Amino acid sequence: MATMESLIGLVNRIQRACTVLGDFGGDGSGSSLWEALPSVAVVGGQSSGKSSVLESVVGRDFLPRGSGIVTRRPLVLQLHKTEGGQEYAEFLHAPRKRFTDFAMVRREIELETERITGKSKSISNMPIHLSVYSPNVVNLTLIDLPGLTKVAVEGQPESIVQDIENMVRSYVEKPNCIILAISPANQDIATSDAIKLAREVDPSGERTFGVVTKLDLMDQGTNALDVLEGRSYRLQHPWVGIVNRSQAEINKNVDMMQARRKEVEYFQNSPDYGHLAHKMGSEYLAALLSKHLEAVIRARIPSIIAMINKTVDELEAELDRLGRPIGGDQGAQLYTILDMCRAFDRIFKEHLEGGRPGGDKIYGVFDHQLPNALKKLPFDRHLSLNNVKKVISEADGYQPHLIAPEQGYRRLIDSSLLYFKGPAEASVDAVHFVLKELVRRSVGETEELKRFPTLQADISAAANEALERFREDSRKTVLRLVEMESTYLTVEFFRKLPTEPERAGPARDGDKNAPRPDLDRYGDSHLRRIGSNVSAYIGMVCDTLRNTIPKAIVYCQVREAKRALLNRFYAHVGSKEKKQLSAMLDEDPGLMEKRDQLVKRLELYKSARNEIDSVAWK
């Protein structure tokens, strides 16, 4: 089983680690390790004798004194009992400096207070940690809080009364806080600031220890037995009476150990309090608090361990989401960049292949946009009777065609095929814009990239540059498909067309109604048949292109985007120097700060867990 010293020392070490890493409670967040640790908060109004009680417990005169608010920052006073040797004190903010002159301890508290609050009379919730090593103390930790006040004096902000109460309340309202409520005996307990606040946050009185000071200053013939014996206000723990040094004794620098002996004599010889002498005085109070604090720590350790484990898991998960710190060497930086690229590429492929939405829009281009565009091509106008006649006539020139207007057919087909270029290029562009949008969404959905805005922009630019190359290759390919159709016509198609019936022989002399071959070549029925034949051929080509254009686009754009979207970027990154890689991994300052805070908190909680594991507390 752990000793009292080891358990209280355990909490002391964790509290110091909390303060170093910026977790010192009192902020009302409810998620602080500091606030999960049992502690003893000393609460009292100004001039209640709070400072004298602390000095009596320590056995040294070391606290700043004066009028108004003297304690303007919480003082975490950690007492360590030693086996003989010289008494000394150490501050957390000056770890390599040992104080043996306690007058210098007082001065250091004043200087450290002013370092944060300045010369003003404002307060701060950042604690000062003071450890005292002495054979005249018990193992105990006390938190001295600013004295409660009712009126702001000159030089203090108007909000000081509420500010102090809010700070004190933020400590004492925590369920792990033991309240040491200091009340002067020469004041009605019903008006005690400390008891009033303790009653609000601890109505059952199970966390409150009542201390009555200045018993020797009560009017003659009066005593505080009703309070000390629990009749005026009952607590679950015994009230303790304290007799402090008088102001005259303080002015004469009466030794604290002498004051302790005088206090013992007072209670032993008092007709009012003699029967309670064994439960009175600063030494009894210190031993009582030390024993109770040890019991509370032992009882709370299981819940503290559970809280630590839960928080460690949460912090680990959050760090995984934000990304772990990167090594400073070139290899680690290059690995990180390539890892980010792979993460982006994986999400981009999921969009294309259906794991994420967006890839279906490419099929929409092939299934709706391209067929609709082909249907709207102006072949009816282009193959109208007048245009067919015009093209055939121009193709024949001065020598009309003899059997079939082959040149006219070719011109009509070639000029008709040109119309397919528009829908082909439009399909290429439509798929390009879908791919660009998928790149944009994939970059945004790659959580790992959010911490590197420069790398995020570089990957996006490289991907879009690659898509531009793929679009150009695709555009050339689909136009080549169209041009191939005009380069070599499908002869079998025309051979299967019905031939024109042979005309009657030459017209007899005088038969004016007989048909003339040169006129029949440009007759309406002949021209309609030509237009119909060209239209049928263009329809066959349209069916072919409706199938081959999507194939070409997928091959040149979609396939390449899946296969080699960042290939050039990989080669480019591999040739960069360490300084250039560092520039690419220039993180968002906000994320860096957040991760640094998480890392510090994780270190704190793991350190606390190790500290607890090192103590046999069961």
TAZILIN-V842659 format. One record per pair of residues at least 12 apart in sequence whose ideal C-beta (glycine too) atoms are under 6 Angstrom apart, sorted by sequence separation. I is the first residue (numbers start at 1). J is the second residue. D is the distance in whole Angstrom. If there is no record, write none. Layout:
I:J:D
I:J:D
This chain:
51:63:5
88:100:5
149:161:6
182:194:6
183:195:6
212:224:5
395:407:4
181:194:4
228:241:6
267:280:4
392:405:5
395:408:4
443:456:6
181:195:5
245:259:5
18:33:6
212:227:6
18:34:4
89:105:5
112:128:5
392:408:4
395:411:5
181:198:5
264:281:6
391:408:6
443:460:5
146:164:5
263:281:5
179:198:5
243:263:5
391:411:5
391:412:5
123:146:6
145:168:5
243:266:5
439:463:5
210:235:5
11:37:5
215:241:5
181:208:6
185:212:5
208:235:5
216:243:5
173:201:4
179:207:5
186:214:6
209:237:5
215:243:6
172:201:5
178:207:6
179:208:5
180:209:5
181:210:5
182:211:5
183:212:6
184:213:5
185:214:5
210:239:4
211:240:5
212:241:5
213:242:5
184:214:5
185:215:5
205:235:4
206:236:5
186:217:5
205:236:5
211:242:6
213:244:6
436:467:6
186:218:6
435:467:5
185:218:5
121:155:5
382:416:6
121:156:5
497:533:6
92:129:3
189:227:5
91:130:6
185:224:5
241:280:5
432:471:4
62:102:4
73:113:5
123:163:6
242:282:6
72:113:5
90:131:5
60:102:5
64:106:6
125:167:5
377:419:5
62:105:4
89:132:5
189:232:5
428:471:6
62:106:5
189:233:6
493:537:6
64:109:6
72:117:5
88:133:6
148:193:4
240:285:5
64:110:5
428:474:5
87:134:4
428:475:5
223:272:4
374:423:6
373:423:4
425:475:6
428:478:6
72:123:5
73:124:5
76:127:5
82:133:5
84:135:5
69:121:6
74:127:4
75:128:5
76:129:5
77:130:5
78:131:5
79:132:5
80:133:5
82:135:5
370:423:6
424:478:4
73:128:5
81:137:6
485:541:5
81:138:6
370:427:5
79:137:4
81:139:5
421:479:6
424:482:6
79:140:5
369:430:6
421:482:5
365:427:6
420:482:5
78:141:5
77:142:5
365:430:5
417:482:6
12:78:5
365:431:6
76:143:5
481:548:5
417:485:5
74:143:6
75:144:4
362:431:5
417:486:5
74:145:6
478:549:5
362:434:5
414:486:5
71:144:6
361:434:5
58:132:6
478:552:5
71:146:5
477:552:5
16:92:6
59:136:4
69:146:6
474:553:5
477:556:5
358:438:5
474:556:4
473:556:5
474:557:5
68:153:6
470:556:6
351:438:5
470:557:5
54:144:6
470:560:5
348:442:4
347:442:4
344:442:6
347:445:5
26:125:4
347:446:6
466:565:5
42:142:6
46:147:4
40:142:5
41:143:5
42:144:5
45:147:6
344:446:5
463:565:5
24:127:5
44:147:6
45:148:5
46:149:5
343:446:5
39:143:6
41:145:6
462:566:6
343:448:5
462:569:4
340:448:5
340:449:5
19:129:6
16:129:6
340:455:6
344:459:6
400:518:6
400:521:5
413:534:6
412:534:5
416:538:5
427:549:6
431:553:5
43:168:6
323:448:6
420:545:6
424:549:5
428:553:6
431:557:5
435:561:6
458:584:6
323:451:5
12:141:6
53:182:6
455:584:5
41:171:5
454:584:6
8:139:5
41:172:5
50:182:5
454:586:5
452:585:6
5:139:5
48:182:5
4:139:6
49:184:6
452:587:6
453:588:5
41:177:5
43:179:6
48:184:5
451:587:5
38:176:5
39:177:6
40:178:5
41:179:6
42:180:5
43:181:5
44:182:3
389:527:5
35:174:5
388:527:5
40:180:6
451:591:5
28:170:6
385:527:6
388:530:6
388:531:5
26:170:4
26:171:6
140:286:6
45:193:4
138:286:5
383:531:4
138:287:6
140:289:6
44:194:5
140:290:4
43:194:5
139:290:6
383:534:6
138:290:4
383:535:5
49:213:3
49:214:6
374:542:6
366:550:4
53:242:6
52:244:4
49:244:5
61:256:6
60:256:6
59:256:5
59:257:6
349:562:6
57:282:5
341:566:5
56:282:3
57:286:5
337:573:6
330:578:4
333:581:4
40:289:6
333:585:6
40:293:6
38:296:4
38:297:5
38:300:6
36:304:5
36:307:5
322:595:5
319:598:5
318:598:6
315:598:6
11:297:6
315:601:6
7:294:5
315:602:4
4:294:4
7:297:5
312:605:5
311:605:5
308:605:5
308:608:6
308:609:5
301:617:5
21:600:5
21:604:5
17:604:6
17:607:6
14:608:5
14:611:6
13:611:6
10:611:6
10:615:5
6:615:5
2:615:5
2:616:5
2:617:5
